[in-house]
Amino acid sequence: MTERVEQRIFIKICVKLGHSSAETIRIIRKTFGDDAMSAAQIKVWHKRFRDGRESVESDPRSGRPATSRTPENVERVRAAISKDQQLTVRELEADLGIPKTTVSEILTQDLGMKRVMAKCVPRLLLPEKKEHCATLANDMLQATTSESNFLKKIITIDES
């Protein structure tokens, strides 16, 4: 049983015993200390029980889900970013129909990207990009070792 439900049971008992909301607040605070519900919430529940409510459970809530950061949406964002890394968060929001805050969370937390001037770039290089950089570095290394005058080909600015 959670703390809130226990406190609601105490409030219900206080109502059945005929205690006022002020007395109920005092009893709840004395019993639960720092973990006690706020006085406003105690008054709300006191009124509900006084008006005939029997259940101590919360009412079911309707509305949209708490998050739209689902695996499907993560994959949709990943696919869109892999096609074009220059997309902004707002463009992704418009294209995918996912809220901007959720797109931002997916990019930073799930895909490991960071924002650079409203564009999203990988925080860590993707395997394909790492391989490309390694290939370029190897080509440069081979060019320097195979050609003795490689450095003479590089144009530098000097005062002469």
GIGI-V375706 format. One record per residue. N is the residue number from 1. NEAR is the number of other ideal C-beta (glycine too) atoms within 8 Angstrom. Layout:
N/NEAR  N/NEAR
This chain:
1/3  2/5  3/7  4/8  5/10  6/9  7/13  8/10  9/9  10/12  11/14  12/10  13/8  14/12  15/12  16/7  17/6  18/4  19/8  20/5  21/9  22/6  23/9  24/15  25/11  26/8  27/11  28/14  29/9  30/7  31/8  32/11  33/7  34/4  35/5  36/11  37/9  38/6  39/6  40/6  41/8  42/16  43/10  44/8  45/11  46/13  47/9  48/8  49/12  50/7  51/6  52/5  53/6  54/3  55/4  56/6  57/5  58/5  59/4  60/4  61/5  62/3  63/3  64/3  65/4  66/2  67/6  68/9  69/9  70/7  71/5  72/6  73/13  74/12  75/8  76/10  77/16  78/9  79/8  80/12  81/14  82/6  83/5  84/6  85/9  86/5  87/11  88/9  89/12  90/8  91/8  92/15  93/12  94/7  95/8  96/11  97/5  98/12  99/7  100/8  101/6  102/12  103/14  104/10  105/10  106/14  107/15  108/11  109/6  110/10  111/12  112/7  113/11  114/7  115/11  116/7  117/4  118/7  119/10  120/12  121/8  122/10  123/6  124/5  125/7  126/7  127/6  128/6  129/9  130/9  131/8  132/8  133/9  134/8  135/8  136/8  137/8  138/8  139/8  140/8  141/8  142/8  143/9  144/9  145/6  146/5  147/8  148/3  149/6  150/9  151/6  152/5  153/7  154/6  155/4  156/4  157/3  158/4  159/2  160/2
